[in-house]
């Protein structure tokens, strides 16, 4: 089901390719002496599918839209995009949005992120107030004058805040092949 949702609602190149192949087949059939009706129905269905894809924004797409400026900010050692993406009622490890912004600034003072790849974004839970997305990142960073790769997995809760989707909560799940139960385990990693 996730693949069908991705094709129909999130991936324009894949949906476009499938529609092109189907419509080309219907065009060839029509040109070989068939009726134009299947081709016309196919064009209407294709237009409807493309319109739905343009209008519908999935929770996965919402999470990615919120995360892109944060990812660019981390590469530039700028914590402000993180702060801007936090919900007014944000709370993680007893830190509100301001405290978490200071925590991120302190971390960016100790490390330099050279490359950052988001490899996977999966919506794991959804309710009327928002949704939780699990994001997997691969980073190449320098910490304590040592450049190394780092894999991390995070659970982020997204909720609307006025007219925008914002991050309500962040929980570390796995960092550097270590499963983390909470922020206390994250802080002990040093």
C-alpha positions in Angstrom: 0.0 0.0 0.0 2.9 2.4 0.8 4.2 1.9 -2.8 0.9 2.6 -4.3 0.5 5.8 -2.2 4.0 6.8 -3.2 3.3 6.3 -6.9 -0.1 7.9 -7.0 0.5 10.8 -4.6 4.2 11.5 -4.2 6.2 10.6 -7.3 5.5 12.6 -10.4 8.2 11.0 -12.5 7.0 7.4 -11.8 3.3 8.3 -12.2 4.1 10.2 -15.4 6.1 7.3 -16.8 3.3 4.8 -16.1 0.7 7.1 -17.6 2.9 7.7 -20.7 3.3 3.9 -21.3 -0.4 3.2 -20.9 -1.5 6.2 -23.1 1.1 5.3 -25.7 -0.3 1.8 -25.8 -3.9 3.1 -26.2 -2.7 5.5 -28.9 -1.1 2.7 -30.9 -4.2 0.6 -30.5 -6.4 3.4 -31.8 -4.0 4.1 -34.8 -4.2 0.4 -35.7 -7.9 0.6 -36.2 -9.4 0.6 -32.8 -11.7 3.2 -31.3 -10.6 6.5 -29.8 -12.8 6.0 -26.7 -10.2 4.1 -24.5 -7.6 6.7 -25.4 -9.9 9.6 -24.4 -10.9 7.8 -21.2 -7.2 7.2 -20.5 -6.4 10.9 -21.0 -9.2 12.0 -18.6 -8.1 9.5 -16.0 -4.4 10.6 -16.4 -5.4 14.3 -16.0 -7.4 13.4 -12.9 -4.5 11.5 -11.4 -2.0 14.3 -12.1 -4.4 16.8 -10.6 -4.9 14.8 -7.5 -1.1 14.4 -7.1 -0.7 18.2 -7.4 -3.3 19.0 -4.8 -2.8 16.3 -2.2 0.1 16.7 0.2 0.8 13.5 2.2 2.2 13.5 5.8 5.5 12.1 4.4 5.7 15.1 2.1 4.9 17.5 4.9 7.7 16.0 7.0 10.2 16.4 4.2 9.1 20.0 3.5 9.8 20.9 7.2 13.1 19.0 7.3 14.7 20.5 4.1 15.6 23.9 5.6 16.8 22.2 8.8 19.1 20.0 6.7 20.5 23.0 4.8 21.0 24.8 8.2 22.9 21.9 9.7 25.3 21.9 6.7 25.8 25.6 7.2 26.2 25.3 11.0 23.1 27.4 11.5 20.6 26.4 14.2 18.0 29.0 13.3 16.1 26.8 10.8 15.8 24.2 13.6 14.3 26.9 16.0 12.0 28.2 13.2 10.6 24.7 12.6 9.7 24.0 16.3 6.1 24.1 17.5 5.1 26.8 20.0 4.4 23.9 22.5 7.6 22.0 21.7 9.0 20.0 24.5 11.9 17.4 24.3 13.9 16.2 27.2 12.4 19.0 29.3 13.7 21.6 26.8 11.3 24.0 25.2 12.0 25.5 21.7 14.5 28.1 23.0 16.4 25.5 25.1 16.5 23.1 22.3 17.8 25.8 19.9 20.6 26.4 22.4 21.3 22.7 22.6 21.6 22.5 18.8 23.8 25.6 18.7 26.1 24.0 21.3 26.3 20.7 19.3 27.0 22.6 16.1 29.9 24.4 17.9 31.5 21.0 18.5 30.9 19.3 15.1 31.0 20.2 11.4 28.5 18.4 9.2 30.1 18.0 5.7 27.4 15.8 4.1 23.9 14.9 5.1 21.6 12.4 3.4 18.0 11.6 4.4 17.7 8.0 3.3 14.2 7.2 4.6 11.1 9.0 5.8 8.4 6.8 7.1 5.2 7.9 8.8 4.8 5.5 11.7 1.8 7.0 13.5 -1.0 9.4 12.6 -3.9 10.9 14.5 -6.3 13.9 14.3 -3.7 16.2 15.9 -0.7 15.3 13.8 1.7 12.4 12.9 5.0 10.8 13.8 7.7 10.4 11.1 10.8 8.2 11.5 13.7 9.8 9.6 17.0 8.0 8.9 20.0 10.1 8.2 23.6 9.4 7.0 26.1 12.1 7.8 29.7 12.7 7.3 31.0 14.9 10.0 34.0 16.1 11.9 34.0 15.9 15.7 37.1 16.4 17.8 39.3 16.7 14.7 38.1 13.3 13.4 36.1 13.0 10.3 33.7 10.0 10.3 30.4 8.8 9.0 27.4 8.6 11.3 24.0 7.0 10.9 21.1 8.2 13.0 17.4 7.5 13.3 14.9 10.0 14.8 11.2 10.1 15.6 9.7 13.5 15.1 6.1 14.4 15.9 4.6 17.0 13.5 1.5 19.1 14.4 0.0 22.2 12.8 0.9 25.5 14.5 -1.3 28.2 13.1 -1.0 27.8 9.3 2.2 25.7 9.2 3.3 22.2 10.2 5.9 22.3 12.9 7.9 19.8 15.0 6.2 19.2 18.4 8.6 16.5 19.7 12.0 14.9 18.7 13.2 11.6 20.1 16.5 9.9 19.2 16.0 6.2 18.2 19.4 5.1 17.0 22.7 6.9 16.7 26.0 5.3 15.5 24.5 1.8 15.8 23.4 2.3 19.4 19.7 2.0 20.2 18.6 4.9 22.4 15.6 4.9 24.7 15.6 8.6 25.4 17.6 11.8 25.5 19.5 10.7 28.6 21.0 7.9 26.6 21.8 10.3 23.8 23.7 12.6 26.2 25.7 9.6 27.6 27.1 8.8 24.1 30.0 11.2 24.4 
